[in-house]
Amino acid sequence: MRVDRSFAFLDLCGFTSFTATQGDDHATSVLASFRSCVREIASRRGVRIAKWLGDGAMIVAVEPEPLVAAVIEVERKVADGHSPLPIRAGIAKGAVILFEGDDYIGTPVNLAARLCDVAGPRQVLAVPVFASFRPAWVVAGDCYPVAIPGFADPVELIRLSPRSAGPDAVTDPVCGLRLDPEIATASNGHDGTVVWFCSESCASAWSDTHAGAGESAVGP
């Protein structure tokens, strides 16, 4: 069965060396924290963890934008102190074979994995199509060719990163993202205050935990 999916591979940079210098117990704690972070974000953003890969993860999504949001949020949270090790990530999309109901075979999967391999710490590399499939709070860098092991010709790539917020930035209470009000979604809190969100997924998560308190979305 052939399906169209978006894929991301994430990897903790320097995990092997960290384990050798800091010991198994500390390394296991860092890995557990990383996986907990990925699980929470993937669940809220509506993407699926296809498999754990030692000190990394493979994520799959039907829609590309939630995948970008999930990966960028994981990278930002890790960089903000959730782990002593940074992550790197690669993202690609396209038609693949869904094999035996739970595995994916095809060039997009291989490319996403290779992009993760060549990315540097705190880099999220993606194929250019994701410039059109990203939240407003994510920016796409210029396209440039990169030689990728296993691919005959250089692959055109972009780098995705969080958009810098201005002095009037608001904070999403669910994911903690700082963003400008004009790209945020607002909700009326039960106490009359306005609550701002980066996405409908965060707004829904907030509503679920404040059910019955009278919040209602009012738009950006």
N, C-alpha and C positions, 0 to 999 in steps of 0.2 A: 504494500500500500504506500503510495507516494503522497506526502503532505508538505505544506510550506510551514516552516518553523524558524524561530530566531533562537540562536544559541550563544551562551556566554561561558567562558572558562575563567575561573578566578584562582589565584595561587598566592599563598603567603611567601613573600620573598625571604630567602635566607633561612628557611626553617631547619634545613639539615645542619647548617653551621650553628644555629641557635641551640639545637638539641645537643650538639657535641660540647658546647661551652657552658650551657646553663643546666643541662641535665634533663632526663626524661620527664620528671614530675612537672617541672616548670613548662617544658614544651607541651606536655599534654594539657596543662591548664590553658595555655595560649590557644591551642587548637580547639579546645572545648568552647572557649569564649568566641572564637571566630565562627564556629559552626552555629552556635546559638544566635549570633548576630545575623547570619545568612538565613537561618530558618525563620526568624521573626520578620525580616524584611521581605523575603520571598512570599511568605504567607499573606502579608498585608498588601503587597503589590500585585498579587494574583499571578505569580509565575511559579514554576515547579523546579525543585531540585531533582535533576535526573539521576545524579549519583555523586557520592563523595569520592574524591581522588587523593587520598592521603592528606596532604596539607592544602588541598584545593577542592574545588567543586565545579560541577557542570550544571548549568541552569538552562532550562528550555521554556519557551513561551510561544503561544499562538500569535499574540500581537507584539510587535517590536517595541513600542514605546514603554510599556510597563517593565520590560526587560532592561532597557537603558536606565530607567529610574531606579530599579533595584540595584543594579551594579554600581551606579554612581553613589547611591546612598551607602552601600556597603563600604566603598572605598573611602568616602568622607568620614564615616563613623570610625573606621579603623585608623585613619589618619588623625582623628581627633582624640585619640587616646584609648580606644578599645583594644588595642594590641600594640606590643612593642615592635612588631614587624609590619611593614607596609604590604599592600597587595598590588598585584598587577592583573590585568584582565584583557581578554580578546573577545570580540563580538562579531558574529556573521549571521547571515540569514539566507534562506533559499529552499528549494525543493530537496527533500531527502526521503529515503525509504524508512518507514516505520516497521521495524523488524520484530516480530513476535510480541507486538503490543507495547513494549517498553524500552526499545533500543532504537537508535537512529543511525543510519548509514548514509554517507554522502559527503561531497566536497565541503558544504558549509560547516559541518561538524569538525572536519579536519582543519579547515582554515581558522575557525575560532580558537581551536587548541593551539595552533601554530602562532597565532597572533599573541596569545597569552605568553607563549614561550619567548617571543622576541621583545615583548613590552618591558620597560624598565619599571622600577619601583614607583608606585602611585600613577602609573600610566594605564589608561583604558583605550585600547586601540580597536577600531571598528572599520568595516568597509563603508565607503562613502554614502551608501543609501541611507544609513542611519542618521545622516544630517537632516533628513526629512521626517524621521521617526524618533523624535526626542522631546521631552518636556521643555517648556519655555525656560526653565531654570537650569538647563544644560546647554552648553555651547559646544560647537563643533569647530575644530581647527581647520587649517588649510589642508587640502588633499596633497599627498606626496607618495611616491613609489618606494616600496621597501622589498628587498630580496627576502623571500620566505622559504626556509628549507622545505623541500618536497614539492615546490611549485616552480615550473620552468621559467616563467616570466615574473618580473617584479609585480607586486600587488599594490594597487592604489589604496591608501589608508587615510583615515582621519583620527584625531585624538579627541575624545570627549571628556569634558570636565565641568564642574559646577560653575554656574554664572556668579560672578562677584556681585554682592548686593550693595546698594547705596546706603546713605546715612538714615534714610527713612524705612529701612528694611523691617519686616515683621517676621515673627518666628512661628513656624508650624509646631504646635504642641505635641504632635504625635512623633514625627521624625526628627524634629529639632532643626530643620532646614531654615536658614535665613534667606528671605527672598523679598524682592520689591513688591509692594501692594498691587501694582498693575498686572502682575502675572500670577497673582494668588487668588484663591477662592475663599470667600468670606462666609462666616456663619454667625448668627445671632446667639450668644450665650444666654443661659437662663437668668444671669444676673445683669443683663443689658449690655455687656461688653461684646465687642466683635472679635471673633476668633478666626485666624487666617490659616489656610492650608495650601500645600503645594499641589494637591491632587484630590480627586474624588475618593481615591482609596484611603487617604489619610482622613478626609472628612467623614467617611463612613466608619472608620475605626473609632474616631472621636464620638460619633453619634451612638455607636454601639455601647460605649462605656458611660454615656450620659443619657441613656434612654429615659424618657419621661421627664427630663429637665426643661424641655421646651426649646431646644436648639432647632434652628432651621436655616438651610442654605439660602443665601441672598445673592450669590454670584460675585464675580470679581469687581 
